[in-house]
Amino acid sequence: MRILLFLLFGWASAAAFSFAAGVTLPSGEMMKAPDSLLLNSITGIYEEVRFDHVLHDAYASCVECHHHLTGKPSAEPGCNYCHRIGTSASPVDCKSCHLVDRFSEESLSAQRNQTSYHIDIAGLIGAYHLKCVGCHLSITAGPTGCQDCHRKRENSASP
Amino acid sequence: MGAKFSRRTLLKGVLATAASAISMQPFKKTVAHDFQGYQSNRGVLVDLSRCIGCRSCEAACSREHGLAPPDEPPENFQLLEQPMQELRRPDQNAFTVVNSYESAPSDHPLFKKIQCNHCLEPACLTACFVNAYTKTPEGAVIYDADVCVGCRTCMVACPFSIPAFRYDSAFEARIMKCNFCFDSRLSKHKPPACVEACPMEALTFGYSNELLRVARKRIRDAPGKYQNAIYGEFEAGGTSWLYISPVPFEQAGFDLQVPRQPILHYVKDFLAVVPMVLTIWPGLFAGLYLLARSRKITDDSSNIEDMSDETIER
């Protein structure tokens, strides 16, 4: 019985966290954040990575990763000069801005756009690693080794 | 007796002829056009604050060029805890190497990848007398082993000490250096293997003039994070590979003695004289010699005539 109660409490707290992580879309509709994500846009020598969204919600506020996309002011004060309106954007996923192929013509032409402020948007690989490893190193918690997050595929060459 | 041809008149003649030769010829001072680099020059921006020393770039480079894989395979950022003790240089087995430096502000050492910087006006190219080097419009400084005579002047000329020589092969001795993956990638508008392999995107590929904008933006957007300078913007007349650093560049092992002008500028005046010396001087001095010799013969023969006259009178 005690175990059951414990499990129930655990489920309830997890549910509370996951409901806390949500986005109000411009249409007024509430979008619930996923509990976990499968990062599988790029797989080469490594397998896809399961990302525990609920766990990270406990450690960091939404804007630390999602910048200005969730309707709250960005953690970087400089961003709020332009992104101060405070409405959330409908795509909040990383790869809508951080392109999977950072060497595509689209990516390189963004760098050459003379009228754009954002000439230096990291690719998806860089965005993940800079954010994940950077934070894990600074708080000296969380995995920093390659195979702490990535499981190596069978028969794959060394990176 | 004919005209007296003394040592003094000979010297006078030589000087006068040499002076007229120099002043007569259409000798324009060779001011090299101010070459700002190709507009299509590609480069790579290296952000030292991002590098975590995983050495994926080294492994990717070895694989791309069929070289021996690095001694220690890059696994799990072990080098974060074990900084490399000695500084390495690119050699015949590795076109690029990552070195670590002690750095106070960070909790891990500072890592710096070095390779050929692909100068806009390469010293190796200007030093090579058989034109084994080519600066391509895409930005790569490439090397042709077929014409190389193995003089290794380029190794002396390079301000960054990059070209290495394959000493251990008697029949395939050649210069070994990074070629920006020109044949396999850059000529097809693809980034070099090391850039593609970098998980932290510490290496950013692009057009050189755009990369300077990107570098300045990074410095401006994060006040205090970077030194307000871009290594390679001016060094040796500008390089394709550019570096921004969170610590002063001398602490990261950069040579700040590298002049800001292309190395060519320091030898240009001398080199302009070489063709003149080789083409004009032989003719000039051979002519003078013949002139002097022919006059001497005439002098000698008139002396003989005088002497014979004297003997007849006797």
Interface residues (C-beta under 8 A of the other chain):
Chain A: G78 R102 F103 L108 Q111 R112 I119 D120 A122 G123 I125 G126 H129 L130 V133 L137 T140 T144 G145 C146 Q147 D148 A157 S158 P159
Chain B: R50 I52 C54 S56 A59 R63 P69 P73 P74 E75 N76 F77 L80 D107 H108 K190 P191 E196 A197 C198 P199 M200 E201 T204 F205 G206 Y207 E210 R213 V214 K217 R218 D221
